[in-house]
Amino acid sequence: MGQKGVLQRPLQTLFSWVRKQSNKVKTSLGVFTVLTLLVTLKLLIHEHNHFFVLAEFAHFVGILLLIYKLSTLNTCSGLSLKTQQLTATFLSVRLFCSLQIEGDIHTILDLVTLVATSWLIFMMKYKLKSSYMADLDNMKKYIVILPSLAIAFFIHPQTNNLIISILWAFAVYIEGVSVLPQLRLMQNVKIIEPFTAHYVFALGVSRFFSCAHWIIKVYDTAGSYLSLSGGGFLWIPMIILAEIVQTFVLADFCYYYVKSVMKGQMMVRLPA
């Protein structure tokens, strides 16, 4: 406990100092931190495929935390069923496409994560329905599904199978916005219990690894990678844009999560 306190005190002081700075300084510090993390990842990870494995593993760890919560606490309070349904949607589509193209380690990871997500959906809809916050989980799924499908129809990779190309792009775009219902629910609740907070933080880590892959890939190819994989100059930039959007959407929550952890708080409190 004493050692933990010794580690927390300087971090608490750092967070307190950051909170007092202007928005311009905070933005500069954020950019510097992201660049430092990207450089560190580039130096430590040489196989680009490992970024995706780490991203999928972080997502699965988050799912395991939710399974533990539902199994031990018998409540799904604070969780968005719609986010889990959107997650199952993009995992199912991506798994189908992977099986049509070429099965690999990602196919296995997607299958395991899909099974775990399906179990969460079943528990939330039937076994623990009484604790589900349906009134606060009020974001309409069609708001993210229809635009994702429309964009996928026009911007997708060029392959021999048009349907597979559109479905693959659809899975990418849905994945980028699947967390929005969960974030909306948390904004409605304001105070997030630990396991849900750990899960969303794991999603943030997952998205950062995935986004880092694309940024480092573009850097390593001096920008030429932007025009690869078909779709002219639109497909790869659209993937990167989707990754960056979700990373930044989750970055705000991750900041409050880390701040709460550094203060030794069990709950994450979001600003009003």
GIQUI-V357997 format. One record per residue. N is the residue number from 0. RES is the residue in one small letter. SS is DSSP state (alpha for helix, beta for strand, coil for the rest). PHI is phi in degrees with one decimal (999 if undefined). D_LAST is the distance of its C-alpha to the last C-alpha in Angstrom with 1 decimal. Layout:
# GIQUI-V357997
N|RES|SS|PHI|D_LAST ; N|RES|SS|PHI|D_LAST
This chain:
# GIQUI-V357997
0|m|coil|999|32.1 ; 1|g|alpha|-64.2|33.5 ; 2|q|alpha|-65.0|33.5 ; 3|k|alpha|-63.3|30.0 ; 4|g|alpha|-65.0|29.0 ; 5|v|alpha|-62.5|31.1 ; 6|l|alpha|-73.6|29.3 ; 7|q|alpha|-74.2|25.8 ; 8|r|alpha|-58.3|26.4 ; 9|p|alpha|-64.4|27.1 ; 10|l|alpha|-69.3|24.2 ; 11|q|alpha|-63.3|21.8 ; 12|t|alpha|-63.2|23.4 ; 13|l|alpha|-63.0|23.0 ; 14|f|alpha|-64.3|19.3 ; 15|s|alpha|-64.1|19.0 ; 16|w|alpha|-68.1|21.3 ; 17|v|alpha|-62.4|19.4 ; 18|r|alpha|-61.4|16.1 ; 19|k|coil|-83.4|18.3 ; 20|q|coil|-81.5|19.8 ; 21|s|coil|-71.2|19.4 ; 22|n|alpha|-60.8|17.9 ; 23|k|alpha|-64.3|21.6 ; 24|v|alpha|-67.9|22.5 ; 25|k|alpha|-60.7|19.6 ; 26|t|alpha|-63.9|20.7 ; 27|s|alpha|-62.8|24.3 ; 28|l|alpha|-66.2|23.6 ; 29|g|alpha|-64.0|21.9 ; 30|v|alpha|-62.2|24.9 ; 31|f|alpha|-61.8|27.3 ; 32|t|alpha|-63.3|25.9 ; 33|v|alpha|-62.9|26.1 ; 34|l|alpha|-62.5|29.7 ; 35|t|alpha|-63.1|30.7 ; 36|l|alpha|-65.0|29.7 ; 37|l|alpha|-64.2|31.5 ; 38|v|alpha|-62.9|34.6 ; 39|t|alpha|-62.0|34.6 ; 40|l|alpha|-64.0|34.5 ; 41|k|alpha|-62.9|37.2 ; 42|l|alpha|-74.9|39.4 ; 43|l|alpha|-90.4|38.9 ; 44|i|coil|-113.6|39.0 ; 45|h|coil|-102.1|42.0 ; 46|e|coil|-96.9|42.1 ; 47|h|coil|-61.5|39.5 ; 48|n|alpha|-61.3|39.7 ; 49|h|alpha|-66.1|38.2 ; 50|f|alpha|-62.8|34.8 ; 51|f|alpha|-67.8|34.6 ; 52|v|alpha|-62.9|35.9 ; 53|l|alpha|-64.4|33.2 ; 54|a|alpha|-63.3|30.5 ; 55|e|alpha|-69.0|31.9 ; 56|f|alpha|-66.8|32.4 ; 57|a|alpha|-62.0|28.8 ; 58|h|alpha|-60.9|27.7 ; 59|f|alpha|-65.4|30.3 ; 60|v|alpha|-60.5|29.2 ; 61|g|alpha|-61.0|25.7 ; 62|i|alpha|-63.0|27.5 ; 63|l|alpha|-60.5|29.6 ; 64|l|alpha|-63.1|26.7 ; 65|l|alpha|-68.8|25.6 ; 66|i|alpha|-60.9|29.2 ; 67|y|alpha|-62.0|29.4 ; 68|k|alpha|-61.3|26.3 ; 69|l|alpha|-66.3|27.8 ; 70|s|alpha|-76.7|31.2 ; 71|t|alpha|-97.2|30.6 ; 72|l|alpha|-96.4|27.7 ; 73|n|coil|53.7|28.7 ; 74|t|coil|-150.6|25.2 ; 75|c|coil|-116.0|23.2 ; 76|s|coil|-55.4|20.0 ; 77|g|coil|89.8|17.0 ; 78|l|coil|-99.9|19.3 ; 79|s|coil|-93.4|19.7 ; 80|l|alpha|-64.8|23.3 ; 81|k|alpha|-66.8|23.1 ; 82|t|alpha|-64.4|22.3 ; 83|q|alpha|-66.6|25.3 ; 84|q|alpha|-68.6|27.4 ; 85|l|alpha|-67.0|26.7 ; 86|t|alpha|-63.5|27.5 ; 87|a|alpha|-62.6|30.7 ; 88|t|alpha|-64.5|31.5 ; 89|f|alpha|-70.8|31.5 ; 90|l|alpha|-67.7|33.2 ; 91|s|alpha|-64.6|35.9 ; 92|v|alpha|-65.0|36.5 ; 93|r|alpha|-66.7|36.7 ; 94|l|alpha|-66.1|38.9 ; 95|f|alpha|-60.5|41.2 ; 96|c|alpha|-65.0|41.5 ; 97|s|alpha|-62.5|42.2 ; 98|l|alpha|-67.2|44.9 ; 99|q|alpha|-76.1|46.5 ; 100|i|alpha|-94.2|46.4 ; 101|e|coil|-166.0|46.8 ; 102|g|coil|-76.5|45.5 ; 103|d|coil|-151.4|44.4 ; 104|i|alpha|-60.5|42.1 ; 105|h|alpha|-66.8|39.0 ; 106|t|alpha|-62.8|40.5 ; 107|i|alpha|-65.6|40.8 ; 108|l|alpha|-62.9|37.2 ; 109|d|alpha|-63.6|35.9 ; 110|l|alpha|-64.1|38.2 ; 111|v|alpha|-63.0|37.0 ; 112|t|alpha|-66.2|33.3 ; 113|l|alpha|-64.6|34.0 ; 114|v|alpha|-60.6|35.8 ; 115|a|alpha|-64.7|33.0 ; 116|t|alpha|-65.7|30.4 ; 117|s|alpha|-62.6|32.8 ; 118|w|alpha|-64.4|33.0 ; 119|l|alpha|-60.5|29.2 ; 120|i|alpha|-61.9|29.3 ; 121|f|alpha|-60.5|32.2 ; 122|m|alpha|-63.9|30.6 ; 123|m|alpha|-70.5|27.4 ; 124|k|alpha|-82.2|29.4 ; 125|y|alpha|-124.9|32.2 ; 126|k|alpha|-69.5|32.2 ; 127|l|coil|-117.7|28.6 ; 128|k|alpha|-58.6|27.8 ; 129|s|alpha|-65.8|26.9 ; 130|s|alpha|-98.7|23.8 ; 131|y|coil|-75.8|22.6 ; 132|m|coil|-86.5|19.3 ; 133|a|coil|-62.7|20.9 ; 134|d|coil|-69.3|18.9 ; 135|l|coil|-93.3|15.6 ; 136|d|coil|-88.6|17.7 ; 137|n|coil|-108.0|18.1 ; 138|m|coil|-84.4|18.6 ; 139|k|coil|-73.5|22.3 ; 140|k|coil|-67.9|24.4 ; 141|y|alpha|-64.6|26.7 ; 142|i|alpha|-63.5|24.1 ; 143|v|alpha|-102.9|24.6 ; 144|i|alpha|-73.6|28.2 ; 145|l|alpha|-63.7|30.0 ; 146|p|alpha|-61.6|28.9 ; 147|s|alpha|-63.7|29.7 ; 148|l|alpha|-68.0|33.1 ; 149|a|alpha|-64.6|33.9 ; 150|i|alpha|-65.3|33.2 ; 151|a|alpha|-61.8|35.2 ; 152|f|alpha|-64.3|38.1 ; 153|f|alpha|-97.4|38.4 ; 154|i|coil|-123.3|37.3 ; 155|h|coil|-154.6|38.7 ; 156|p|coil|-70.0|41.2 ; 157|q|coil|-91.0|44.8 ; 158|t|coil|-132.4|46.7 ; 159|n|coil|-75.3|49.8 ; 160|n|coil|-122.1|47.7 ; 161|l|alpha|-62.4|45.5 ; 162|i|alpha|-62.8|43.8 ; 163|i|alpha|-62.6|42.9 ; 164|s|alpha|-61.8|41.6 ; 165|i|alpha|-66.9|39.3 ; 166|l|alpha|-63.9|38.1 ; 167|w|alpha|-63.5|37.4 ; 168|a|alpha|-63.7|35.4 ; 169|f|alpha|-58.8|33.5 ; 170|a|alpha|-62.7|32.6 ; 171|v|alpha|-63.0|31.4 ; 172|y|alpha|-71.0|29.1 ; 173|i|alpha|-64.9|27.8 ; 174|e|alpha|-59.1|27.1 ; 175|g|alpha|-66.7|25.0 ; 176|v|alpha|-120.3|22.6 ; 177|s|coil|-62.8|23.0 ; 178|v|coil|-81.0|19.8 ; 179|l|alpha|-59.4|17.6 ; 180|p|alpha|-59.6|17.7 ; 181|q|alpha|-65.2|16.6 ; 182|l|alpha|-65.4|13.6 ; 183|r|alpha|-63.7|12.8 ; 184|l|alpha|-62.9|13.3 ; 185|m|alpha|-66.2|11.1 ; 186|q|alpha|-64.8|8.1 ; 187|n|alpha|-71.1|9.4 ; 188|v|alpha|-81.5|10.0 ; 189|k|coil|79.5|7.2 ; 190|i|beta|-112.5|10.2 ; 191|i|beta|-106.0|13.0 ; 192|e|coil|-73.2|16.6 ; 193|p|alpha|-53.7|19.0 ; 194|f|alpha|-66.0|21.3 ; 195|t|alpha|-65.0|18.8 ; 196|a|alpha|-63.0|17.1 ; 197|h|alpha|-61.6|20.7 ; 198|y|alpha|-63.1|21.5 ; 199|v|alpha|-66.7|18.8 ; 200|f|alpha|-63.2|19.7 ; 201|a|alpha|-61.9|23.3 ; 202|l|alpha|-63.1|22.6 ; 203|g|alpha|-61.8|21.2 ; 204|v|alpha|-63.3|24.4 ; 205|s|alpha|-59.6|26.5 ; 206|r|alpha|-66.1|25.3 ; 207|f|alpha|-65.3|25.8 ; 208|f|alpha|-60.9|29.4 ; 209|s|alpha|-65.7|30.1 ; 210|c|alpha|-64.6|28.8 ; 211|a|alpha|-60.4|30.8 ; 212|h|alpha|-57.2|33.9 ; 213|w|alpha|-67.8|33.9 ; 214|i|alpha|-64.5|33.2 ; 215|i|alpha|-68.2|35.9 ; 216|k|alpha|-63.0|38.2 ; 217|v|alpha|-64.3|38.0 ; 218|y|alpha|-63.9|38.6 ; 219|d|alpha|-64.0|41.6 ; 220|t|coil|-100.3|43.2 ; 221|a|coil|56.3|42.6 ; 222|g|coil|90.9|40.7 ; 223|s|alpha|-68.4|43.5 ; 224|y|alpha|-65.2|41.6 ; 225|l|alpha|-61.0|39.5 ; 226|s|alpha|-102.4|42.5 ; 227|l|coil|-91.5|43.6 ; 228|s|coil|64.2|43.2 ; 229|g|coil|77.7|44.1 ; 230|g|coil|73.6|42.1 ; 231|g|coil|62.1|43.2 ; 232|f|coil|-99.6|40.5 ; 233|l|coil|-105.0|37.6 ; 234|w|alpha|-63.4|37.3 ; 235|i|alpha|-62.8|36.5 ; 236|p|alpha|-57.6|34.2 ; 237|m|alpha|-67.9|32.3 ; 238|i|alpha|-59.4|31.9 ; 239|i|alpha|-62.1|30.7 ; 240|l|alpha|-61.3|28.2 ; 241|a|alpha|-62.1|26.9 ; 242|e|alpha|-66.0|26.6 ; 243|i|alpha|-64.4|24.9 ; 244|v|alpha|-60.4|22.3 ; 245|q|alpha|-68.1|21.4 ; 246|t|alpha|-61.6|21.6 ; 247|f|alpha|-71.7|19.1 ; 248|v|alpha|-61.4|16.7 ; 249|l|alpha|-81.9|17.0 ; 250|a|alpha|-61.0|17.1 ; 251|d|alpha|-62.2|13.4 ; 252|f|alpha|-64.0|13.0 ; 253|c|alpha|-60.0|16.3 ; 254|y|alpha|-62.0|15.2 ; 255|y|alpha|-67.9|12.6 ; 256|y|alpha|-64.3|15.3 ; 257|v|alpha|-62.2|18.0 ; 258|k|alpha|-61.6|16.1 ; 259|s|alpha|-66.2|15.7 ; 260|v|alpha|-63.2|19.3 ; 261|m|alpha|-65.5|20.6 ; 262|k|coil|-85.5|19.2 ; 263|g|coil|76.3|21.0 ; 264|q|coil|-85.4|18.0 ; 265|m|coil|-79.1|18.6 ; 266|m|coil|-97.8|15.1 ; 267|v|beta|-100.3|12.6 ; 268|r|beta|-103.4|9.1 ; 269|l|coil|-92.4|6.5 ; 270|p|coil|-67.5|3.8 ; 271|a|coil|-71.3|0.0
